Amino acid sequence: MSITVLASFQVKTEKVTDFLAACRELTEHTMKDKGVLSYELQRNNENANLFVFVERWESQEDLDAHLATAHIQKAFPIFLECCQSEPVVQVFSPAF
């Protein structure tokens, strides 16, 4: 069963460039991870500092493996430094 993740980030204005650089590097590595179906960073049209990763994974196991990778472990502290508040991560499974 596939898994969808929505990870939202409210980024400090002065940290947007750093955040985007970290996201670009993370995405390059993540697209090579086993089980990734899609991994896209979206920017809110009304709030330029609000970003969301929209991720699709083949399975929970693939998502768990991704969360244990060196590239995600490297990105997390940067994300926390760049954000105004804790990121909001939601995990979804198909309803039917």
Backbone as CSV, one residue per row, in Angstrom:
resi,resn,N_x,N_y,N_z,CA_x,CA_y,CA_z,C_x,C_y,C_z
1,MET,0.840,-1.178,0.000,0.000,0.000,0.000,0.886,1.244,0.000
2,SER,0.588,2.187,-0.878,1.394,3.406,-0.954,1.110,4.324,0.237
3,ILE,2.067,5.198,0.477,2.009,6.158,1.573,2.217,7.554,0.984
4,THR,1.427,8.514,1.450,1.608,9.912,1.060,1.982,10.706,2.306
5,VAL,2.971,11.565,2.164,3.419,12.410,3.269,3.290,13.866,2.838
6,LEU,2.729,14.672,3.732,2.710,16.127,3.569,3.502,16.713,4.727
7,ALA,4.604,17.362,4.415,5.470,17.961,5.440,5.514,19.465,5.194
8,SER,4.907,20.231,6.117,4.772,21.681,5.957,5.806,22.423,6.790
9,PHE,6.321,23.515,6.208,7.365,24.306,6.847,7.042,25.791,6.702
10,GLN,6.947,26.498,7.812,6.817,27.959,7.806,8.227,28.511,8.021
11,VAL,8.819,29.038,6.971,10.235,29.399,6.963,10.406,30.890,7.282
12,LYS,11.438,31.185,8.071,11.792,32.578,8.369,12.218,33.262,7.067
13,THR,11.799,34.503,6.889,12.095,35.233,5.656,13.591,35.238,5.350
14,GLU,14.401,35.474,6.359,15.849,35.569,6.140,16.518,34.209,5.919
15,LYS,15.761,33.122,6.052,16.321,31.776,5.904,15.801,31.036,4.672
16,VAL,14.989,31.692,3.845,14.401,31.011,2.692,15.479,30.461,1.747
17,THR,16.511,31.238,1.471,17.574,30.785,0.559,18.269,29.541,1.110
18,ASP,18.587,29.536,2.395,19.224,28.370,3.022,18.292,27.162,2.992
19,PHE,17.018,27.397,3.282,16.040,26.318,3.274,15.929,25.696,1.887
20,LEU,15.816,26.526,0.862,15.684,26.008,-0.502,16.932,25.248,-0.938
21,ALA,18.102,25.707,-0.543,19.340,24.989,-0.882,19.350,23.608,-0.231
22,ALA,18.950,23.532,1.026,18.895,22.236,1.723,17.850,21.327,1.082
23,CYS,16.725,21.892,0.691,15.667,21.097,0.045,16.119,20.564,-1.311
24,ARG,16.817,21.386,-2.058,17.305,20.967,-3.374,18.261,19.783,-3.227
25,GLU,19.187,19.889,-2.281,20.145,18.799,-2.045,19.427,17.544,-1.556
26,LEU,18.492,17.712,-0.623,17.741,16.569,-0.105,16.964,15.875,-1.214
27,THR,16.322,16.647,-2.073,15.520,16.070,-3.155,16.393,15.271,-4.117
28,GLU,17.570,15.787,-4.443,18.480,15.066,-5.346,18.811,13.679,-4.790
29,HIS,19.099,13.602,-3.508,19.430,12.320,-2.880,18.192,11.432,-2.736
30,THR,17.096,12.035,-2.321,15.889,11.267,-2.044,15.340,10.599,-3.299
31,MET,15.471,11.245,-4.440,14.949,10.656,-5.680,15.670,9.357,-6.042
32,LYS,16.775,9.057,-5.370,17.500,7.797,-5.579,17.113,6.746,-4.536
33,ASP,16.320,7.130,-3.529,15.928,6.197,-2.466,14.970,5.139,-3.009
34,LYS,15.090,3.949,-2.460,14.196,2.855,-2.824,12.760,3.216,-2.441
35,GLY,11.853,2.990,-3.361,10.437,3.139,-3.074,9.857,4.527,-3.220
36,VAL,10.662,5.527,-3.574,10.109,6.870,-3.745,9.353,6.920,-5.079
37,LEU,8.109,7.341,-5.026,7.296,7.489,-6.227,7.289,8.937,-6.698
38,SER,7.260,9.861,-5.766,7.389,11.293,-6.077,7.819,12.027,-4.813
39,TYR,8.500,13.143,-5.028,9.041,13.927,-3.913,9.175,15.357,-4.417
40,GLU,8.189,16.190,-4.099,8.142,17.545,-4.645,7.995,18.577,-3.534
41,LEU,8.718,19.670,-3.676,8.557,20.802,-2.779,7.638,21.808,-3.460
42,GLN,6.584,22.217,-2.751,5.627,23.196,-3.261,5.687,24.452,-2.383
43,ARG,5.425,25.592,-3.004,5.418,26.869,-2.285,4.008,27.443,-2.344
44,ASN,3.513,27.916,-1.227,2.169,28.464,-1.141,2.065,29.743,-1.967
45,ASN,1.004,29.877,-2.737,0.810,31.046,-3.606,0.494,32.320,-2.834
46,GLU,-0.038,32.206,-1.630,-0.428,33.382,-0.859,0.545,33.716,0.267
47,ASN,1.355,32.734,0.674,2.326,32.921,1.756,3.660,32.372,1.249
48,ALA,4.514,33.242,0.759,5.760,32.830,0.098,6.740,32.123,1.027
49,ASN,6.503,32.155,2.323,7.391,31.476,3.272,6.830,30.144,3.747
50,LEU,5.717,29.725,3.181,5.110,28.447,3.537,5.375,27.441,2.429
51,PHE,6.036,26.337,2.819,6.413,25.292,1.873,5.859,23.958,2.350
52,VAL,5.637,23.067,1.399,5.212,21.716,1.762,5.879,20.717,0.822
53,PHE,6.484,19.695,1.421,6.931,18.557,0.640,5.733,17.644,0.463
54,VAL,5.464,17.247,-0.770,4.429,16.271,-1.085,5.175,15.027,-1.564
55,GLU,5.089,13.978,-0.748,5.877,12.769,-1.002,4.950,11.576,-1.202
56,ARG,5.334,10.697,-2.107,4.625,9.425,-2.256,5.662,8.316,-2.214
57,TRP,5.352,7.289,-1.415,6.239,6.161,-1.187,5.494,4.856,-1.464
58,GLU,6.224,3.858,-1.934,5.606,2.559,-2.215,5.082,1.892,-0.948
59,SER,5.784,2.099,0.179,5.380,1.426,1.414,5.882,2.204,2.633
60,GLN,5.331,1.867,3.777,5.800,2.456,5.044,7.253,2.083,5.288
61,GLU,7.642,0.881,4.914,9.027,0.434,5.089,9.985,1.312,4.298
62,ASP,9.587,1.678,3.080,10.441,2.562,2.269,10.542,3.948,2.894
63,LEU,9.435,4.460,3.417,9.465,5.748,4.107,10.354,5.674,5.341
64,ASP,10.225,4.608,6.124,11.060,4.447,7.319,12.542,4.407,6.959
65,ALA,12.874,3.711,5.876,14.271,3.639,5.433,14.768,5.028,5.022
66,HIS,13.920,5.780,4.336,14.272,7.145,3.938,14.569,8.004,5.172
67,LEU,13.738,7.894,6.192,13.916,8.708,7.401,15.212,8.386,8.143
68,ALA,15.785,7.218,7.883,17.035,6.808,8.533,18.275,7.147,7.698
69,THR,18.100,7.714,6.505,19.243,7.994,5.637,20.071,9.173,6.147
70,ALA,21.329,9.203,5.727,22.216,10.307,6.101,21.708,11.632,5.548
71,HIS,21.139,11.623,4.353,20.703,12.899,3.768,19.499,13.500,4.503
72,ILE,18.598,12.678,5.008,17.478,13.248,5.773,17.963,13.689,7.157
73,GLN,18.881,12.945,7.740,19.437,13.324,9.049,20.221,14.635,8.950
74,LYS,20.864,14.867,7.819,21.592,16.121,7.602,20.617,17.294,7.419
75,ALA,19.499,17.053,6.747,18.555,18.125,6.430,17.736,18.579,7.637
76,PHE,17.361,17.661,8.528,16.479,18.005,9.648,16.972,19.185,10.482
77,PRO,18.232,19.199,10.926,18.680,20.345,11.737,18.641,21.667,10.967
78,ILE,18.919,21.613,9.681,18.854,22.823,8.856,17.414,23.315,8.774
79,PHE,16.488,22.377,8.558,15.069,22.748,8.489,14.622,23.403,9.796
80,LEU,14.999,22.805,10.913,14.594,23.361,12.209,15.150,24.765,12.410
81,GLU,16.387,24.979,11.988,17.013,26.300,12.111,16.309,27.336,11.226
82,CYS,15.818,26.905,10.087,15.210,27.820,9.124,13.744,28.133,9.411
83,CYS,13.099,27.319,10.203,11.653,27.446,10.390,11.284,28.308,11.592
84,GLN,10.135,28.966,11.480,9.595,29.766,12.576,9.006,28.885,13.664
85,SER,8.543,27.701,13.271,7.922,26.767,14.214,8.227,25.345,13.752
86,GLU,7.864,24.384,14.579,8.096,22.978,14.234,7.397,22.635,12.925
87,PRO,8.052,21.883,12.051,7.374,21.405,10.842,6.170,20.536,11.226
88,VAL,5.179,20.525,10.363,3.998,19.690,10.561,4.051,18.580,9.519
89,VAL,4.141,17.332,10.004,4.243,16.186,9.099,3.005,15.313,9.278
90,GLN,2.341,15.046,8.167,1.158,14.201,8.160,1.381,13.053,7.185
91,VAL,0.961,11.848,7.613,1.125,10.645,6.779,-0.263,10.110,6.461
92,PHE,-0.471,9.806,5.180,-1.770,9.345,4.701,-1.620,8.013,3.952
93,SER,-2.690,7.221,4.020,-2.815,5.994,3.238,-4.076,6.115,2.405
94,PRO,-4.154,5.368,1.307,-5.356,5.443,0.473,-6.615,5.115,1.272
95,ALA,-7.673,5.872,1.040,-8.940,5.652,1.734,-9.682,4.453,1.156
96,PHE,-9.457,4.187,-0.113,-10.068,3.016,-0.748,-9.254,2.648,-1.969
